[in-house]
Amino acid sequence: MAKRISIFDTTLRDGEQAPGFSMDLGEKLQVARQLERLGVDVMEAGFARASQGDFEAVKAIAGTVKNAKVASLARTATKDIDAAWDAVKGAESPRIHTFIATSEIHMKYKLKMKPADVIEKAEAMVRYAAARCPDIEFSAEDATRSNPIFLAKIFDRVINAGATVINVPDTVGYAMPDEFFEFIETIRKNMKFDHRAQWSVHCHNDLGLAVANTLAAAKAGVTQFECTVNGIGERAGNAALEEIIMAASVKKSILDISTNIDSRQIARTSRLISDITGVSVQPNKAVVGKNAFAHESGIHQHGMLSNSLTYEIMTPESVGFKKTKLVLGKHSGKHAFRDRLSDMGIEMDDAEMEKVFVSFKALADKKKTVEKEDIEALVNRHRFRHDERFSLKGFTVQRGFERFSKAEVTIENASGINKELGEGDGPVDAAFNAIEKMTGIRATLKSFSVTAVTEGKDAQGRADIVVEAGGKRYRGRGLSTDIVEASILSYVDAINKIDSQDKKMMKEA
């Protein structure tokens, strides 16, 4: 019988804390619901002590998710553990995940603590956490650069203090698969209480070996894999959930492991993360890249026409893709649109559907064919849209060659419709300056990118920007077949978020 592996997803914590991947509360709740549909066993919702926003997100997720354990990360400190418990205690199955560094370099230079003191602190804080929560995970940060005999000692002590899960992180992606397996074996052979806890691994991808190391650990008795959707995370990222799941499926006869994951939800989950963060998956990414099931070579095409097994070791359907394209156009009605949403697994009430349908019809007038990815982008844009004080009603631009460009932007707010003229180094810069003059909100542009949602000349462009105002950063998104319009919409979106935050601060004051 295949060994049952628990999937511990840390997309909302380790993935979200990587530069450029931050999410707001509404976005985190959308991800949490999708992770629940995907079938993860444990959801690390955040680091409750990190900020008030993180605390509120963890608490909201804990109150929403019903079919997965909800965990919060905490350092081995009473205030961290108290914050974690306050955030997750409302969950159906709460977990506190506490950690301390154990490698010589971390203990000496970061913690400035002696090994014996690290053991004492870990034991005391696990006991403190266990007095509040029945499920405690303990992680030894930078474990793979730690002494395995030292790890055996600290793990025995924390298990005796109440730890239910022992996690061995390859924090800096240092290990090799065979080495990692032997490392965990050595630790366990030198312990008394290893059988009293579940074993887990958390592998980073600095050498591109995170998935390989994770799978190798199963041979050493590990029954929990920690991973993220699309492999996002610090530096080079984490072990990619989708790669682990499909490796377990394709190589089942060798790995002999099973999970609770519904692999048909993988593609949708991947796209949701990309849409929310504004970071696209590389085309040749395993399992979820747009080229993962694409064949251009004539030789490959001939083989595929004869038998798809000639070049595909798994089917697109098994991860939620479809071989045939979804075709919707300007002549499609509401019934066909709703049927397509249902087929894609997207649920919404009549009022919400009506709003998205209006956006769909506007897009269909610009494109011959509206793809599935277009529809998902429209739905996500609608669901993640903040309160709009300002809305774009129109714009005209004059592109300069050896002089500044000009843009006239029309914005509607509570006071009516307003127009403003701006100049700048290109039409987008000119439009941004016009909006700034009109709204009175000043923001500094920190990053700007435009990516195509689908292929072709008539593809929608998704503009993603990050601006800074009042010491805080805000992400804006815009979607249009016109990349200048998409860029302006992204800036208006960011301005609305700044305006909303300013109102909230004034109300709280």
C-alpha positions in Angstrom: 0.0 0.0 0.0 1.4 3.4 -1.0 2.7 5.6 1.8 0.4 8.5 2.6 2.2 11.9 2.3 0.8 15.1 3.8 1.2 18.2 1.7 2.1 21.3 3.7 1.6 24.3 1.5 3.5 27.4 2.4 2.6 29.6 -0.6 1.0 32.1 1.7 4.0 32.4 4.0 7.3 31.5 2.4 6.1 32.1 -1.1 4.4 35.4 -0.2 7.4 36.8 1.7 9.7 36.6 -1.4 10.3 40.0 -3.0 7.6 41.0 -5.4 5.1 38.3 -4.3 3.2 40.1 -1.5 -0.6 39.7 -1.3 -3.4 41.6 0.5 -6.0 40.1 2.7 -8.6 39.5 -0.1 -6.0 37.9 -2.3 -4.8 35.6 0.4 -8.4 34.4 1.1 -8.8 33.7 -2.6 -5.6 31.6 -2.6 -6.6 29.9 0.6 -10.0 28.8 -0.8 -8.3 27.5 -3.9 -5.6 25.6 -1.9 -8.5 24.0 -0.1 -10.0 22.9 -3.4 -6.6 21.6 -4.4 -6.6 19.4 -1.3 -3.6 20.5 0.7 -3.4 18.9 4.2 -1.8 21.9 6.0 -1.9 25.5 5.0 0.8 27.8 6.4 -1.2 31.0 6.3 1.5 33.4 7.3 3.8 34.7 10.1 1.3 36.3 12.5 3.9 38.2 14.5 5.4 39.8 11.4 2.8 42.6 11.1 -0.8 43.4 11.9 -1.7 42.7 8.3 -0.2 39.2 8.5 -2.0 38.5 11.8 -5.3 39.6 10.3 -4.7 37.4 7.2 -3.8 34.3 9.3 -6.9 34.8 11.5 -9.2 35.3 8.6 -7.9 32.2 6.8 -8.2 30.2 10.1 -11.9 31.2 10.3 -12.5 30.3 6.6 -10.7 27.1 5.9 -12.5 23.9 7.1 -10.8 21.0 5.4 -7.1 21.7 6.1 -5.0 22.4 9.1 -4.0 26.1 9.4 -0.6 27.0 10.7 1.2 30.2 11.6 5.0 30.5 11.8 6.6 31.7 15.0 10.1 32.2 16.2 11.0 30.5 19.5 9.8 33.5 21.5 6.7 33.9 23.7 5.3 37.0 21.8 5.6 35.2 18.5 3.9 32.1 19.9 1.2 34.1 21.5 0.5 36.0 18.3 0.5 32.7 16.3 -2.0 31.1 18.7 -4.3 34.1 18.8 -4.4 34.0 15.0 -5.0 30.3 14.5 -7.0 29.3 17.5 -10.3 29.7 15.6 -9.3 27.1 13.0 -10.9 23.7 12.8 -7.4 22.3 13.1 -4.8 24.8 14.3 -1.1 24.4 14.3 1.8 26.5 15.6 5.0 26.2 13.6 8.0 27.4 15.6 11.7 27.4 14.6 15.2 28.2 15.6 18.5 28.1 13.7 20.8 25.1 14.5 23.8 25.4 12.1 27.1 26.6 13.6 27.2 29.6 11.3 23.7 30.7 12.3 24.1 30.1 16.0 27.4 32.0 16.1 26.7 35.0 13.8 22.9 35.4 13.8 21.7 34.1 17.2 25.0 34.7 19.0 24.0 31.7 21.2 25.8 28.6 22.4 24.4 25.2 21.2 23.3 24.2 24.7 21.4 27.5 25.0 19.7 26.9 21.7 18.5 23.5 22.9 17.2 24.9 26.1 15.3 27.7 24.4 13.8 25.4 21.8 12.6 23.0 24.4 11.1 25.7 26.6 9.3 27.4 23.7 7.9 24.2 22.3 6.6 23.4 25.8 5.1 26.9 26.0 3.4 26.5 22.6 2.2 22.9 23.4 0.4 24.3 26.5 -1.8 26.3 24.1 -2.1 24.3 20.9 -2.2 20.5 20.5 -0.4 20.4 17.2 3.2 21.9 17.3 5.7 21.7 14.4 9.3 22.4 15.2 11.8 23.3 12.5 15.6 23.5 12.8 16.5 26.3 10.5 19.5 25.6 8.2 19.3 21.9 9.3 21.4 20.6 6.4 24.4 22.6 7.5 23.9 21.5 11.1 25.6 18.6 13.0 23.2 15.6 12.7 24.1 14.5 16.2 23.2 17.9 17.6 19.9 17.8 15.7 19.2 14.4 17.2 19.6 15.9 20.7 17.4 19.0 20.0 14.7 16.9 18.3 14.5 14.4 21.2 14.1 17.3 23.6 11.4 19.1 21.7 9.4 15.9 21.0 9.5 15.3 24.8 8.3 18.8 25.3 5.3 18.3 23.0 6.3 18.7 19.3 4.1 16.6 17.1 6.0 17.3 13.8 9.7 17.5 13.2 10.8 19.5 10.2 14.2 19.2 8.6 14.6 22.3 6.3 17.2 22.5 3.6 17.0 26.3 4.1 19.7 27.4 1.7 19.2 24.6 -0.9 22.5 23.0 0.1 21.8 19.3 0.0 22.0 16.6 -2.7 19.3 13.9 -2.8 21.4 10.9 -1.6 23.2 13.1 0.9 19.8 14.4 2.3 18.4 10.9 2.7 21.5 9.7 4.6 21.5 12.9 6.7 17.9 12.3 7.9 18.7 8.6 8.5 21.7 9.5 10.7 19.6 11.9 12.8 16.9 9.4 13.4 19.3 6.6 14.2 20.7 8.7 17.0 17.4 9.6 18.6 15.2 8.0 21.3 11.8 9.5 20.4 11.9 9.8 16.6 8.9 7.5 16.3 6.7 9.8 18.4 6.5 12.6 15.8 5.7 13.0 12.1 8.7 13.9 10.0 8.7 16.7 7.5 11.1 18.4 5.0 11.2 21.9 3.6 13.6 22.2 0.7 14.8 25.3 -1.1 15.8 25.3 -4.8 19.2 27.2 -4.8 20.8 24.4 -6.7 17.6 23.3 -8.6 17.3 20.2 -6.4 14.4 21.1 -4.1 11.9 18.5 -5.6 14.6 15.8 -5.9 15.6 16.3 -2.3 12.0 16.3 -1.1 11.2 13.0 -2.9 14.5 11.4 -1.6 13.5 12.2 2.0 10.4 9.9 1.7 12.8 7.0 1.8 14.0 8.1 5.2 10.5 7.9 6.6 9.4 11.5 6.0 5.6 11.8 5.6 5.1 15.5 5.2 6.4 17.6 2.2 6.5 21.3 2.5 6.2 23.1 -0.8 4.7 26.1 -2.7 2.6 26.5 -5.9 4.8 27.4 -8.9 7.8 26.9 -6.5 7.7 30.5 -5.4 9.6 31.5 -2.3 12.8 33.1 -1.0 15.7 33.4 -3.4 15.4 30.6 -6.0 12.1 29.4 -4.4 10.8 26.2 -2.8 10.0 22.7 -3.9 7.2 23.1 -6.4 4.0 21.4 -5.3 2.9 20.6 -8.9 6.2 18.9 -9.7 6.1 16.8 -6.5 2.5 15.7 -7.2 3.0 14.7 -10.8 6.3 13.0 -10.1 4.5 10.9 -7.5 1.8 10.1 -10.0 4.0 9.3 -13.0 6.6 7.4 -11.0 4.2 5.7 -8.6 5.7 2.3 -9.1 9.1 3.6 -7.8 8.1 6.3 -5.2 5.1 4.4 -3.9 3.6 7.5 -2.3 0.1 9.0 -2.4 -1.4 12.4 -1.5 -4.8 14.0 -1.1 -4.2 16.5 -3.9 -6.7 16.8 -6.8 -4.2 17.2 -9.6 -6.9 18.5 -11.9 -6.9 21.8 -9.9 -3.1 22.3 -10.4 -3.3 24.5 -13.5 -6.0 26.8 -12.1 -4.1 27.2 -8.9 -0.9 28.0 -10.7 -2.7 30.7 -12.9 -4.4 32.2 -9.8 -1.0 32.7 -8.1 0.5 34.2 -11.3 -2.5 36.6 -11.7 -2.4 37.8 -8.1 1.3 38.3 -7.9 1.8 39.6 -11.4 4.7 37.2 -11.9 4.3 34.9 -14.8 5.4 31.3 -14.9 8.3 30.7 -17.2 7.1 29.0 -20.5 9.2 25.9 -20.0 8.3 25.4 -16.4 7.5 21.7 -15.6 3.8 20.8 -15.4 2.3 24.3 -15.5 4.4 26.2 -18.1 2.5 27.2 -21.3 4.9 24.9 -23.3 4.6 21.9 -20.9 2.1 20.3 -23.3 3.0 22.2 -26.5 4.6 20.5 -29.6 6.0 22.5 -32.5 8.6 20.1 -34.0 7.3 18.2 -37.0 8.8 15.0 -35.7 7.0 15.5 -32.4 3.7 16.4 -34.0 3.9 13.2 -36.1 4.5 11.1 -33.0 1.7 12.9 -31.1 -0.8 12.2 -33.9 0.0 8.6 -33.8 0.0 8.2 -30.1 0.3 11.0 -27.5 2.4 8.7 -25.2 5.3 9.2 -27.7 6.1 12.6 -26.2 3.8 13.1 -23.2 4.3 11.2 -19.9 1.2 12.7 -18.4 -2.0 14.2 -19.9 -2.9 17.9 -19.9 -6.2 16.9 -18.4 -4.5 15.3 -15.4 -3.3 18.7 -14.2 -6.4 20.8 -15.4 -5.4 21.8 -18.9 -7.5 20.9 -21.9 -6.3 19.8 -25.4 -9.0 21.8 -27.2 -9.2 25.5 -26.8 -12.2 27.2 -25.3 -13.7 29.3 -28.0 -16.0 32.3 -27.0 -16.6 35.4 -29.0 -18.8 38.5 -29.3 -21.8 36.5 -30.4 -21.9 34.3 -27.3 -24.7 34.9 -24.8 -25.0 34.7 -21.1 -26.0 31.1 -21.0 -22.9 30.0 -22.9 -20.8 32.3 -20.8 -22.2 30.8 -17.5 -21.7 27.3 -18.8 -18.1 28.0 -19.6 -17.5 29.5 -16.1 -19.0 26.3 -14.6 -16.9 24.1 -16.8 -13.8 26.0 -15.6 -14.9 25.5 -11.9 -15.7 29.2 -11.3 -18.7 29.9 -9.2 -20.4 33.3 -8.8 -23.9 34.7 -8.2 -26.0 36.4 -10.9 -25.0 39.9 -9.9 -21.3 39.1 -10.0 -21.7 37.2 -13.3 -23.5 40.1 -14.9 -20.5 42.5 -14.1 -17.9 40.0 -15.5 -20.1 39.4 -18.6 -20.1 43.1 -19.4 -16.3 43.1 -19.3 -16.3 39.9 -21.4 -18.5 41.4 -24.1 -16.3 44.5 -24.2 -13.2 42.3 -24.7 -15.0 40.1 -27.3 -15.6 43.2 -29.4 -11.8 43.6 -29.6 -10.7 40.0 -29.9 -11.9 37.3 -32.4 -11.6 34.6 -29.8 -11.6 34.9 -26.0 -9.5 32.2 -24.4 -9.9 30.5 -21.0 -7.0 32.5 -19.7 -8.7 35.7 -20.8 -11.8 34.7 -18.8 -9.8 33.8 -15.7 -8.0 37.2 -15.9 -11.3 39.0 -16.1 -12.8 37.1 -13.2 -9.6 37.7 -11.0 -9.5 41.4 -11.9 -13.1 41.8 -10.9 -12.7 39.9 -7.6 -9.5 41.6 -6.5 -10.7 45.1 -7.4 -10.7 47.6 -4.5 -13.3 50.3 -3.9 -13.0 52.6 -6.8 -13.2 56.3 -6.1 -11.6 57.0 -9.4 -12.5 55.3 -12.7 -11.0 55.7 -16.1 -13.4 57.0 -18.7 -11.1 57.8 -21.6 -7.7 59.0 -22.7 -5.9 60.4 -25.8 -2.1 60.4 -26.2 0.3 62.2 -28.5 3.6 60.4 -28.9 6.6 62.6 -29.2 9.8 61.7 -31.1 12.3 64.3 -30.1 10.0 65.9 -27.5 7.8 65.0 -24.6 4.6 63.0 -25.2 1.3 64.4 -24.1 -1.7 62.6 -22.6 -5.2 63.8 -21.8 -6.9 61.5 -19.3 -10.6 61.6 -18.3 -11.4 60.3 -14.8 -14.8 60.0 -13.1 -15.2 60.4 -9.3 -17.9 61.5 -6.9 -17.6 65.1 -8.0 -18.1 64.2 -11.7 -16.0 63.8 -14.8 -12.6 65.5 -14.9 -10.0 65.9 -17.5 -6.3 66.7 -17.1 -3.4 67.1 -19.5 0.0 65.6 -18.6 3.4 65.5 -20.3 6.1 62.9 -19.9 8.8 60.7 -21.4 6.4 58.6 -23.4 2.6 58.3 -23.4 2.4 56.1 -20.3 4.5 58.5 -18.2 2.5 61.4 -19.5 -0.8 59.7 -18.5 0.6 58.9 -15.1 1.5 62.6 -14.6 -2.0 63.7 -15.7 -3.6 61.3 -13.2 -1.3 62.5 -10.4 -2.3 66.2 -11.1 -6.0 65.3 -11.2 -6.2 63.2 -8.1 -3.6 65.0 -6.0 -2.1 61.7 -5.0 1.6 61.5 -5.4 3.3 58.1 -5.8 6.7 56.9 -6.8 6.8 54.2 -9.5 9.0 51.2 -8.3 8.3 48.6 -10.9 6.4 48.2 -14.1 5.8 45.3 -16.4 3.4 44.2 -19.1 2.8 40.6 -20.0 0.4 38.9 -22.5 -2.4 36.9 -21.1 -2.7 34.8 -24.2 -0.9 34.5 -27.6 -1.5 36.5 -30.7 -1.6 40.1 -31.9 -4.9 40.7 -30.2 -3.9 39.3 -26.8 -4.8 41.1 -23.7 -1.9 42.8 -22.0 -1.8 42.7 -18.2 0.1 45.6 -16.7 1.5 45.2 -13.2 3.0 48.1 -11.3 4.3 48.8 -7.8 4.2 52.3 -6.5 5.3 53.8 -3.2 3.3 56.4 -1.2 3.6 57.4 2.4 6.3 54.8 3.0 4.1 52.0 1.8 4.0 50.0 -1.4 0.9 49.3 -3.5 0.4 47.0 -6.4 -1.9 48.1 -9.3 -3.2 45.9 -12.2 -4.7 46.8 -15.5 -6.1 44.5 -18.3 -6.7 45.5 -21.9 -5.8 44.6 -25.5 -4.3 48.1 -25.6 -1.1 48.1 -23.5 -1.2 51.9 -22.9 -4.8 51.5 -21.6 -3.7 48.5 -19.5 -0.9 50.6 -18.0 -3.2 53.6 -17.2 -5.7 51.2 -15.6 -3.0 49.7 -13.4 -2.0 53.2 -12.2 -5.7 54.1 -11.5 -6.0 50.8 -9.6 -2.9 51.7 -7.4 -4.2 55.2 -6.8 -7.6 53.8 -5.6 -5.7 51.5 -3.2 -3.7 54.5 -1.8 -6.9 56.5 -1.5 -8.7 53.6 0.3 -5.8 53.2 2.7 -5.7 57.0 3.4 -9.5 56.9 4.2 -9.0 53.9 6.5 -6.2 55.7 8.4 -8.3 58.8 8.8 -11.2 56.8 10.1 -9.0 54.9 12.6 -7.5 58.2 13.8 
